[in-house]
Amino acid sequence: MFALPPGALRVVHLSDSHLSGDGSLHQGSVDTLAALDRVLAEAARVDGVRLLVGSGDLSDDGSTASYALLRDRVEAWATSRDGQVDVVLVPGNHDLRAGFTEVLGDGHLAHGARPDAGQPARERPDAARPVDGVSLVDGWRVVTLDTSVPRAGYGLLRPEQLDRLRDLLAEPAPRGTVVVLHHPPLPAPTTLHQSLALQAPEALTEAVEGTDVRVVLAGHYHRHVVGSLAGLPVLVAPAVANETDVCAPHGTERAVRGSGFLLVDLLPDGSVRSTPVRVHDEHDGDEVFVLDEEAVRAIAAAAGAPAPSSSSSSSSSSSSS
């Protein structure tokens, strides 16, 4: 990988590791801890990395044991690089805030630092509230936004989160801002993921437009996707756990074995470069699961965003007529 100019930031961006505290196989077939180990081993070959980002669905069961496994892996990886890598993690819809905050705090682990397990609970982030965070890495501000909704699969940014983001972005960072969240503010590649998408992404557009935000990093779709928000690049990382088959018939959902990550370079001239890296394994392409249209509809009904209330619909109809 090419050398970076002074003032640039190189990021390893991974997502959706879906670890289990008891070591059980994801979807009955994928050893996600082994997949994470392969991803980190491949990422270790890259020079100049200053930040490791994990954009949600880090755990599949939300257990403290799963987050401890993740913490130990990423801390060891950061330490192996002379302690010059900061780690930033954000919850996704499969994560549970209680386990996340107990082990990872707000997810911002500077140089491998970890929350003190013995500190009083009141000093930890409130697990009943979204786990947002901010840190500064060599002049680059990194903001994490928790889009998870307890007991649901879709994503949401609450008004108070957006208010805090606007207040934060009112003062530019020395080199710019990186926003990290799980649910991408982009259309989804499949019917199932669209039912579990970020609600009202236009609210995030309004919050970041005209600010020093340089890139938005996300996960959730288990596939590398690139788009834009208010003219800013939105980069969705491939998953560690498996890969969404975007060529499956419309209305169905299919996943195959496959892992990867993104290398993201933020350059002083304002440009952003993203390089997807596939991490090969002999089982790549093996089918993990298939969901027919009925199964997809059932998941969407159980975990998707609630339908607008009849009063809202009536109000909307009245205002448009």
N, C-alpha and C positions, 0 to 999 in steps of 0.2 A: 504494500500500500504506500502511496506517495507521501512524502513528508509534508507536514502542515506548516504554513507561515505563522509567525508570531501573532498571538491574539485569537487564533482559531480554536475551536472546541471539537474534539472527536468523541462521539458517543457510540457505545454498543447498546442497541435497543432491542430487547427481547420481550416476549409477552406470552401469556397463557401457558404457563408451565403445568398447571393443574396437579400439583403434588398432593399426595395423601400421607397423612401422618403414620399410618400403619403399613405403608409400602404396597398397598393393593394396586392392581393394574388399572389404569384409566380405561374406561369402557371395556374392561375385561381383557385387554390385549396389549396395552402400551405401558411400559415401565418409564414413567415420566421423569423419575429421578435420574435414570440412566440417560434419558434424552437430554436433560438439563446438563449433565456432566459432559456429554458430547458437544453441546452448543458452547459451553464455557471453554472447553479445550480448544475448539476451533477459534473462538474469539481471542484466546490468549496468543494466537499467532500474529495478531495485529499490533503494530507499534503506535504509540502516541495517544492511546485511549486515556481520557481523563474522567469520563463519566459512564457508569453503567445504569441503564434505565430498565425497570420492569413495569410494563403498563397493564397490570391487572390480571385477574384470574390466576394468581400465583399459586393458590391452593385450590384443591377440588373439594375438600371436606371442611375447610375453615378451622382445622385443629391447630393448637399451639405447636404440636409436634411437627406439622407440615411447615409452619413458618420457621421453626428452629432449623429444620433441614435446609430450607432456602437461605436463611441467614448465614448458616455455617458455610454453605457453598459460596455465596457471593463474597463473604468476608475473606475466605481463603483465596478466592480469585483476586480480590483487590490487594490483599497483602502480598501476593506473589508478584505484583507489579510495583514493588517498592513502596506500597502504601500510597500511591499517587492517584488512586481512583476513588472518586466518591460514588456512592450507591444511592439511587433514588427509586422508590417503589410506591405504587399506588394500588388501592384495592379495585377489584372488579366485581361483577355480579356473583361469582362463585365464592368470593372471599367473605369471611365473617369479620366484622370490625373488632369484636372482642378479642379474638385470637390474634388478629393482625396487630392491634395496638399493644397487646401484652408483650409481644416478641419484637416488634419492629417500630414501636412508637408511631410517629407520623410518617414513617417510611423514608426519611432523609437520614442516611447513615454516612456521615462525613468520614472519609478515610477509614471505613470499616467500624466506626464507633457504633455501639449498640445501646439501646435503652437499658438502664439499670433495673434488673428484675426486682430489686429490693425497694425501689422507690415507692412512695405512697401512691395509691391509685389516682388520687386527685391531681397528681403532677403529670400523669399520662394523658394523651388525647382522650376526650370523652367518646367512648365507643358508641354512644347513642347518637352521635352527630357525625356528619361526613368527615372523613379523615383527610383534610387538606394540609398542605405544607409548602414551605418555601425555603430555598437555600441559595447561596451564591457560590459559584464554582469559577474561579479565575475571572471574575467580572461578569459572568453569565448568570442571570437569575433563572432558577429552575422552579416552576410552580406546578404543584400537583393538585388536581381536582378530583375528588371522589364522586363519581357518577353513579355509584351503586345504590340500589333501592332494596332495603331488607325484604327478603322472601320473594323477590321478583328478579326477572332477567333483563328488563329494559333499563335504560339509563336516564338520569335526570340531574340537571344542575338547578339547585334551589335559588330563589331570589337573593338570599343572604350570601350565598357563595359568589354569585355574580357581582354583588355589591362590593364584597371584599376584593374580588379580582380587579374591579374598576379602580378602587382606591389604591391598590398596590401598583397598578400600571400607570397611575397618574404621574408617578415619578420614574423616569426611565432608568434602567440599570446601566452600568458602565458600558457593557457590550451588547446587551439585548436580553430577551427573555425567551425561554423554552417552556411551553405548556405541555403537561403530560396528563392524560386521562385514559380511562379504559374504553368507553364507548366512543367511537369516532363520530365527529360531526359531518359524516358523509353518508350517502345512500349505501345500503348494504348490498352485497353480491347475491344473496339468496333470500327466499321468502321467510325462512325461519329467522335469520339475523335481522331482517327488516322489522319483524314483529318485536324484536328485542333491541331495537336501535335507540340512540339518544333522542329524547323528546325535545322539541323546540330548539334545534341547533342554531336557529337564527339569533337566539338570545346570546349565545357565545360569540357569534359574528359581531353583534353590536358592541360587546364588551372589549373585543381585541382590535377592532378596526381603528386604524390611525395610531396605534400604540407601538411599542418597541418589540412586540412579539415577533419572533423570526420563524418559528416552526411549531406545529402541534404534533405530538407523538401519541399514538393510540394503539389499541389492540383489538380484542373481541372477535374479529371476523375470521381469525385463523387463516389468514391469507394476506399476502402483501398487496396493499391497495394504496394508490396515490391520488390525492385530490387537492382541493384548495378551499380556503375559508377566508373571506375578506381579502383575497389576493395572496394569502399566506399558504405555504405548502402544508398539507396534512399527510403524515406518513403513518401507515398502519403496518405494524411488524407482522411477519409470519409467526405462527405459534411454535412453541416448543413441543406441545403435546401431540398435535396432529394437524392435518391440512384439509381445509374445506375444498371439496370438489365443486368448483363453480360451474362446471359443465354438466352437472346432474340435471335431470328434467326439472322444469319450473314447478315450484310447489313442493318439491321433495328436498331432502337434506342428506348428503353423503360426505363422509370424511375418510381420508386415507392416511396411512403412516407417512410422516414427513416432518422435519424440523428445520428451523432456520432462525436468522436474526438479521437486523439491519445495522449497517455501519453508516452513521450520519455525521457529516462534517459541516460545521457552521463556520463560514469564512469571514474574515474581517471586512471584505468588500460587500457583504450583504447576501451573498449567494449561499445556497444550501445544496449539498450533494448527498445523495442517498444511494447506497449500494446493498442490495439484498444478497445475503450469503446463505446458501443451502448447505446443511450439515448432513452428509450422506450416511446412510445405514443400509444394510442388506435387505431390510424389510420395507424400504421406501415403496410407496404405492400400494401396499397391502391394504385391503379394506378394513376400516375400523368399525363403522356402522352405516346403516342406511335407514332413513325414515321416510315412510310414504306420506302422501298428502294428508291423510287422516291424523297420523302421529304428529306432523308439523302443526296442524290446526289445534290439536289438543295442547301442545306445549305453548303455543301462542296464547291460547285462552287462559292457561294457568299462570304463565310467567310474563306475558306481554303487558303493554300499557293498557290501563282500563279505558274502555270506550268513553267518549265524552258524554256527560250527563244529558238527559233529555232537556233540562232547562238551558244548558249551554248551547245545545243544538238549536233549540227554539230561538234563543237570543241571537245566535249567529244567522239563522234563517231570516229573522225579522230585520236585522241590520243590513242584510244583503238584498232584501226585497224592496 
